[in-house]
């Protein structure tokens, strides 16, 4: 028995959105029917040209009403930030949404009561669902940890370490302007750790709840290391003595116990002062319980290929989620509400 083809729109075509667009085009059971772009220079460009594929006959638009009027089965929403004025009419019109926007993790609690209710009301009116996922937060904060928790009866804590070599990331604005690399140490803003807590806290809170050890108190701290010598990365120059690595430690406590710890270490070089133990790009997950585990997931990719490969880790999971979300109950859907997401889609029997 064949599955009905789903009509899909790709919303935003940046680093991750462009990879998702490519995979929607290649997917044998999805029909791309629209593309929303923010850059006027992309207006009218064929979707295939935006992601290195053959022409599709689907042309990008900056007009939101054009996209909404298509009434697709699903929109892959990959805007830089969640805009409820974009998403509400989609859901109310019966279009499901898959997104990488972190505000939708943990039932959308980061939206605040008013915006969250608007989303829920729109889902109810349109009989539609919305689901947030990606790689981090996403896969590494829910899908994989949930599988590891299934082996535990006594749970003491979980630690997630994330390593990202940014030397091949050709994103000067992101690295130098937003994240502050290649700047003096004095420029580092310790409030950045609070930003990351806001981004990762909701999904980590769900993880602790699932383990039966809800977080009662959060702490977050940040630190930086500098380049020992001047260097050139894909995004530009990093002078000696300027910020070349950042590490944040987010801890959720239950009583006196650290029940969840997330430590992202993002670096442009391993030649650092002070010397840090940086691992290759990937993750390490340590579970403390009666069935203890220590799982390492390095990306088996040459450093020079990271820039072209790593978008897949974030883009592929939302694309795989499309048929599952279209079949889900209306509302804000979590990973726990869905079967395991696999490339072949949900079983038909």
C-alpha positions as CSV (number, residue, x, y, z in Angstrom):
1,X,0.0,0.0,0.0
2,X,1.5,3.3,-1.0
3,X,1.4,6.5,1.2
4,X,-0.3,9.6,-0.1
5,X,2.3,12.2,-1.2
6,X,2.5,15.2,1.1
7,X,2.7,18.8,-0.2
8,X,5.5,20.7,1.5
9,X,6.8,24.2,1.8
10,X,10.3,25.1,2.8
11,X,10.3,28.3,4.9
12,X,13.8,30.0,4.9
13,X,16.8,28.7,3.0
14,X,19.9,29.6,5.1
15,X,22.6,27.1,6.0
16,X,20.2,24.6,7.5
17,X,17.1,25.5,5.5
18,X,19.0,25.1,2.3
19,X,19.9,21.5,3.2
20,X,16.4,20.8,4.3
21,X,15.1,22.1,1.0
22,X,17.4,19.8,-0.9
23,X,16.2,16.8,1.1
24,X,12.5,17.7,0.5
25,X,13.2,17.8,-3.2
26,X,14.9,14.5,-3.1
27,X,12.3,12.8,-0.9
28,X,10.3,10.2,-2.9
29,X,7.1,10.8,-1.0
30,X,7.1,14.6,-0.7
31,X,6.1,17.2,-3.2
32,X,7.7,20.7,-2.9
33,X,5.0,23.3,-3.6
34,X,6.6,26.5,-2.3
35,X,9.6,28.2,-0.8
36,X,9.6,31.3,1.4
37,X,12.8,33.4,1.4
38,X,13.8,36.5,3.3
39,X,16.5,37.8,0.8
40,X,14.9,39.8,-2.0
41,X,17.7,38.6,-4.3
42,X,16.3,35.1,-4.0
43,X,12.8,36.2,-5.1
44,X,11.8,34.2,-8.2
45,X,14.7,31.9,-8.1
46,X,14.0,28.2,-8.8
47,X,14.1,26.1,-5.6
48,X,16.6,23.7,-7.2
49,X,19.0,26.6,-7.9
50,X,18.9,27.6,-4.2
51,X,20.2,24.2,-3.0
52,X,22.3,22.8,-5.9
53,X,19.6,20.6,-7.4
54,X,18.1,20.5,-10.9
55,X,15.3,23.0,-11.6
56,X,12.0,22.1,-10.0
57,X,9.6,24.7,-11.5
58,X,8.9,25.9,-7.9
59,X,10.0,29.5,-7.4
60,X,10.9,31.3,-4.2
61,X,8.8,34.1,-2.9
62,X,9.1,36.6,-0.1
63,X,5.3,36.9,0.1
64,X,3.9,35.1,3.2
65,X,0.3,35.2,2.0
66,X,1.3,33.4,-1.2
67,X,2.7,30.6,1.0
68,X,-0.3,30.5,3.3
69,X,-2.7,30.3,0.3
70,X,-1.0,27.2,-1.0
71,X,-2.5,25.3,2.0
72,X,0.3,22.7,2.0
73,X,0.2,19.6,4.3
74,X,3.4,20.8,6.1
75,X,5.7,23.8,6.3
76,X,9.3,23.2,7.3
77,X,9.8,26.4,9.3
78,X,13.4,27.3,9.7
79,X,13.3,31.0,10.4
80,X,16.1,32.4,12.7
81,X,13.5,33.0,15.4
82,X,9.9,31.9,15.9
83,X,7.4,34.5,14.7
84,X,3.9,33.6,15.8
85,X,2.4,35.9,13.2
86,X,4.0,33.6,10.6
87,X,3.0,30.4,12.1
88,X,-0.5,31.0,13.5
89,X,-2.3,31.4,10.1
90,X,-0.5,28.3,8.8
91,X,-1.8,26.1,11.7
92,X,-5.3,27.7,11.7
93,X,-5.5,26.9,8.0
94,X,-4.8,23.2,8.5
95,X,-1.1,23.2,7.7
96,X,1.2,21.2,10.0
97,X,4.5,22.7,11.0
98,X,7.9,21.2,11.6
99,X,10.5,23.6,13.0
100,X,14.0,24.0,14.4
101,X,12.9,26.9,16.6
102,X,13.6,26.1,20.2
103,X,10.7,28.0,21.6
104,X,8.5,25.0,20.7
105,X,10.4,22.5,22.9
106,X,8.8,21.4,26.1
107,X,5.3,22.1,25.0
108,X,6.1,25.6,24.0
109,X,6.5,26.9,27.5
110,X,9.3,29.3,26.4
111,X,6.6,31.2,24.4
112,X,4.9,32.4,27.5
113,X,1.3,31.9,28.3
114,X,-0.3,34.2,25.7
115,X,1.7,33.2,22.7
116,X,1.5,29.5,23.6
117,X,-2.3,29.7,23.9
118,X,-2.4,31.3,20.4
119,X,-0.5,28.4,19.0
120,X,-2.8,25.9,20.7
121,X,-5.9,27.7,19.6
122,X,-4.6,27.8,16.0
123,X,-3.8,24.0,16.1
124,X,-7.4,23.3,17.4
125,X,-9.0,25.5,14.7
126,X,-7.0,23.9,11.9
127,X,-6.7,20.3,13.3
128,X,-2.9,20.8,12.8
129,X,0.2,19.9,14.8
130,X,3.6,21.6,15.3
131,X,6.8,19.9,16.3
132,X,10.3,21.2,17.1
133,X,13.4,19.1,16.5
134,X,16.9,19.3,15.2
135,X,20.3,18.0,16.4
136,X,21.0,20.2,19.4
137,X,18.6,20.8,21.1
138,X,16.7,18.0,19.6
139,X,18.3,14.6,18.9
140,X,21.0,14.9,21.6
141,X,18.6,16.3,24.3
142,X,15.7,14.0,23.8
143,X,15.8,11.2,21.2
144,X,19.1,9.6,22.2
145,X,18.8,10.2,25.9
146,X,15.3,8.8,26.0
147,X,16.6,5.6,24.5
148,X,19.4,5.4,27.1
149,X,17.0,6.1,29.9
150,X,14.9,3.0,28.8
151,X,17.7,0.9,30.3
152,X,17.6,2.5,33.8
153,X,15.5,1.8,36.8
154,X,17.6,3.9,39.2
155,X,18.6,7.2,37.6
156,X,21.2,9.4,39.2
157,X,22.1,11.8,36.5
158,X,23.0,12.4,32.8
159,X,25.8,14.5,31.3
160,X,25.8,15.6,27.7
161,X,29.0,17.0,26.3
162,X,28.9,18.7,22.9
163,X,32.0,19.5,20.8
164,X,31.9,21.6,17.6
165,X,35.0,22.5,15.5
166,X,34.0,25.8,13.9
167,X,37.1,26.3,11.8
168,X,35.4,25.3,8.6
169,X,32.1,27.2,9.3
170,X,32.1,30.0,6.7
171,X,29.7,32.2,8.7
172,X,31.6,35.4,9.6
173,X,28.5,37.2,11.0
174,X,27.6,34.3,13.2
175,X,31.1,33.7,14.6
176,X,32.5,37.1,14.8
177,X,29.5,39.4,15.4
178,X,27.0,37.2,17.2
179,X,29.3,34.7,19.1
180,X,32.3,37.1,19.6
181,X,35.2,35.0,18.3
182,X,38.4,36.9,17.4
183,X,37.7,39.5,20.1
184,X,39.6,40.3,23.3
185,X,38.8,38.2,26.3
186,X,37.4,41.3,28.1
187,X,34.6,41.5,25.5
188,X,33.2,38.1,26.6
189,X,29.7,38.6,28.0
190,X,29.0,36.1,30.8
191,X,25.2,36.7,30.1
192,X,25.6,34.5,27.0
193,X,25.4,31.5,29.3
194,X,21.9,32.6,30.3
195,X,21.0,32.8,26.6
196,X,22.1,29.1,26.2
197,X,20.1,28.1,29.3
198,X,17.0,29.7,27.7
199,X,17.7,27.8,24.5
200,X,18.5,24.3,26.0
201,X,16.8,24.5,29.3
202,X,13.3,23.5,28.2
203,X,14.3,20.3,26.4
204,X,16.7,19.4,29.3
205,X,13.9,19.9,31.8
206,X,11.7,17.5,29.9
207,X,14.6,15.0,30.0
208,X,14.9,15.3,33.7
209,X,11.2,15.0,34.2
210,X,11.2,11.8,32.0
211,X,13.9,10.3,34.3
212,X,11.8,11.0,37.4
213,X,14.2,13.6,38.8
214,X,12.7,17.0,37.9
215,X,15.0,20.0,38.0
216,X,14.5,22.3,41.0
217,X,17.3,24.7,40.3
218,X,19.3,25.8,37.3
219,X,22.8,27.2,37.1
220,X,24.9,28.2,34.1
221,X,28.4,29.5,33.7
222,X,30.6,30.4,30.7
223,X,34.3,30.7,30.0
224,X,36.6,31.3,27.0
225,X,40.0,30.3,25.8
226,X,42.2,32.2,23.4
227,X,44.3,31.3,20.3
228,X,48.0,30.8,21.1
229,X,48.9,32.0,17.7
230,X,47.3,33.9,14.8
231,X,45.3,31.7,12.5
232,X,43.0,31.7,9.5
233,X,39.7,29.8,9.5
234,X,37.0,29.6,6.8
235,X,35.2,32.7,8.3
236,X,38.3,34.9,8.5
237,X,41.2,35.8,10.7
238,X,41.6,35.1,14.5
239,X,44.5,37.1,15.9
240,X,46.7,35.5,18.6
241,X,45.4,36.2,22.1
242,X,41.8,36.6,21.0
243,X,38.8,34.4,21.8
244,X,39.0,31.1,19.9
245,X,36.9,28.8,22.1
246,X,33.8,29.0,24.3
247,X,32.5,26.6,26.8
248,X,29.2,26.8,28.8
249,X,28.1,24.5,31.7
250,X,24.4,24.2,32.3
251,X,23.4,22.3,35.4
252,X,20.0,21.2,36.6
253,X,19.8,20.1,40.2
254,X,17.3,18.1,42.2
255,X,18.0,18.7,45.9
256,X,21.8,18.4,46.2
257,X,22.2,16.2,43.1
258,X,23.2,17.3,39.6
259,X,20.6,15.4,37.6
260,X,21.3,16.9,34.2
261,X,24.4,18.6,32.9
262,X,24.9,20.0,29.4
263,X,28.4,21.3,28.4
264,X,28.8,22.7,24.8
265,X,32.4,23.4,23.8
266,X,32.6,25.3,20.5
267,X,36.1,26.0,19.2
268,X,38.0,27.3,16.2
269,X,41.3,25.6,17.1
270,X,42.6,23.1,19.6
271,X,45.7,25.2,20.2
272,X,44.3,27.1,23.1
273,X,45.4,29.0,26.2
274,X,44.5,27.8,28.7
275,X,44.8,24.3,27.3
276,X,41.4,22.6,27.0
277,X,40.6,18.9,26.3
278,X,38.6,19.4,23.1
279,X,37.3,16.4,21.3
280,X,36.4,16.1,17.6
281,X,33.0,17.4,16.6
282,X,30.3,15.3,18.1
283,X,28.8,14.3,21.4
284,X,29.5,12.3,24.5
285,X,26.6,11.2,26.8
286,X,27.2,9.7,30.3
287,X,24.3,8.2,32.2
288,X,24.7,7.5,35.9
289,X,22.3,4.9,37.2
290,X,22.0,1.2,37.9
291,X,22.8,0.5,34.2
292,X,25.6,3.1,33.7
293,X,26.6,4.1,30.2
294,X,29.3,6.2,28.5
295,X,28.4,6.8,24.8
296,X,30.7,8.7,22.4
297,X,29.3,9.9,19.1
298,X,32.1,11.7,17.1
299,X,31.2,12.7,13.6
300,X,33.3,10.5,11.3
301,X,34.0,13.4,9.0
302,X,37.3,15.0,7.9
303,X,37.7,18.5,9.4
304,X,37.7,20.0,5.9
305,X,34.4,18.4,5.1
306,X,32.5,19.5,8.3
307,X,31.1,22.6,6.6
308,X,29.4,20.7,3.9
309,X,28.3,17.7,6.1
310,X,27.2,19.1,9.5
311,X,24.0,20.8,8.2
312,X,22.6,17.3,7.6
313,X,22.6,16.6,11.4
314,X,20.2,19.4,12.0
315,X,18.2,19.4,8.7
316,X,17.5,15.7,8.2
317,X,15.6,15.0,11.3
318,X,12.9,17.7,10.6
319,X,12.5,16.4,7.1
320,X,12.1,12.8,8.4
321,X,9.5,14.0,10.9
322,X,7.1,15.4,8.2
323,X,4.9,12.4,7.7
324,X,4.9,11.6,11.4
325,X,3.8,15.1,12.3
326,X,1.1,15.2,9.6
327,X,-0.3,12.0,11.2
328,X,-0.1,13.2,14.8
329,X,-2.8,14.6,17.1
330,X,-3.4,18.3,16.9
331,X,-1.4,20.6,19.1
332,X,2.2,21.0,20.2
333,X,3.8,17.6,19.7
334,X,6.9,16.4,21.5
335,X,9.4,13.6,20.7
336,X,7.8,11.5,23.3
337,X,4.5,11.7,21.4
338,X,6.0,10.3,18.2
339,X,7.3,6.9,17.1
340,X,11.1,6.7,16.3
341,X,11.7,8.9,13.3
342,X,13.2,6.9,10.4
343,X,13.9,7.8,6.7
344,X,11.2,5.5,5.4
345,X,8.4,7.1,7.4
346,X,5.6,5.6,9.6
347,X,4.5,2.1,9.0
348,X,1.3,1.8,7.1
349,X,0.0,-1.4,8.7
